[in-house]
Amino acid sequence: MEGGLSKMKIWVNGTFDVMHIGHIKLLEHASSLGIVRVGLDTDERIKEKKGLNRPVNTLQDRIDFMKSIKYVDSVVSFGTDEELKKSIMEWDTEIMVIGDDYKYHEIIGSELVDRISFFDKIENKSTTKILNHGNNSNR
């Protein structure tokens, strides 16, 4: 930390089950703002929210994959809204980076941070499209 200035603490969370370039660009943006911690939904939480066929990748695989990305400084997991809020508070999060598709939804833990930075979704890039159309999400 040059000149005694500390970097902002940035929080990103989600399933990050089937990674694509949109995820990488979101993490790159988050990294440009400061030190990035990623919170990953547990396998059980994903099954509850997205159905029994998800996740495609286990929590441990998603953690290992996320840790290998240069824009990510640390990774934690959470199974409930309360655990998510506790992790956001423990990290002393200053900024949450969220995909702009959540702009008009409730953002769990938003009351615990200084600001939300919405990231514009990359057109035609989504996990749903990848799962529904195979590897080519431009179809």
N, C-alpha and C positions, 0 to 999 in steps of 0.2 A: 504494500500500500504506500505509494509514493507520497512524500510530503506529509505523512501523518493522516491523510484523508482516507476514511474508510469507505468502502463501496456499499451501495444500497443492497439490502437483502430482498431478493426477488423470489416470489412463490409462483409455481405453475403446478396445476394438478389435473389429473384425468386418468383415463384407462390406459392410453398409449398401448393398445393391444396389437394393432396391425399398423406399424409405423409407415409413414409416407412423407414426401417432401414438405407438405404443409406443416407437419409436426416439427421437422428440422428447422424450417424458417421461423416458426413460433419460438422455438428454443433459442435460435440465433438472436432474434429480437430481444428476448428476455435477457440473454447474456450481455447484450449491448447496454443494458440498464444497470447491471451489477452482478452480484453473486447469486447463482440460481440453485434453488432447491426444488426438486420435483416430488410431488406427492402422488403415489399411484394407488388406485382403488384395488382392494383385495379381490381375489378371484370370486369369492362369495358375493361381494357387493356388485360386481359386474354381472354375475348371473341374475341377481335380483333386478337389476336395471335394464339389462339388454337381452336376457333370455338364456335358456339352458345350453345353447350352442356356443356361448361366449364365456370366458375369453378363449381366443384361439391360442394364445401364448400364456403360460403360467406366470404367476406373480414373480417367481424367482428369475425366470427368463426375461421378463420385462424389466426387472431391476438391473440385471446384468447388462442388458442391451442399453438401457438408459445411462448407466454408469460409463459406458464406452463412448458416449457422445461428448465431444469437446466443449459443448456449450453448457453442460450440466456439472455442477460442483458437488451436489449430494442428492441422495434419493431416500425417501421414506415411504411407508405405506400406511393406509388407513382403511378401516372397515365400516366406520359410522360417521355421521355428520359431526358428532361430538369429538371423535378422534381427529377428524380433519381440522376442526377449529382449534383443538389443543396443539396440534402440530404447527399451525399457522402462528399461534401465539408464542410457542416455544422458540420458533425460528426468529421471532421479533421482526416479522415481515413488514416491509415498508410498501412494496408494490406487488400486486397480483397481476400476472399477465394471463389474459383470458381470450379465447377465440371470440371474434365479433358475433358469432352465431348465438352467444349467450347474452348479448347486449340487453335484451328485454326479458331476461329470466332472473330468478333469484340466484344470487351468487353466494354460496355458503362461505361464511367468514369475511365477507366484504366489509363488515362493520369493524373488523379488527386491523385493517390496514389503512395507510395514508391515502392510497389511490389505487384505482384499477386502470390498467393499460390494456385496451382492447386491440387485438391483432386481427387485421383483415384476413379473412380466410382466402386461401389460394383457390382460384376457380377450378372446378372439376377435380379437386383432390379431396377425397374423403374415404374413411375406412369403409363406410357403407357401400360406396361405389366400388371399391376394390373387392369387397366380399361378394357383391352381387354380380360383378362383371369380370372377375379374374384379375390378373396382374395389370392389365391396361385400363386405368381409371379414366382415360380420355374418350372412351366409347360413348 
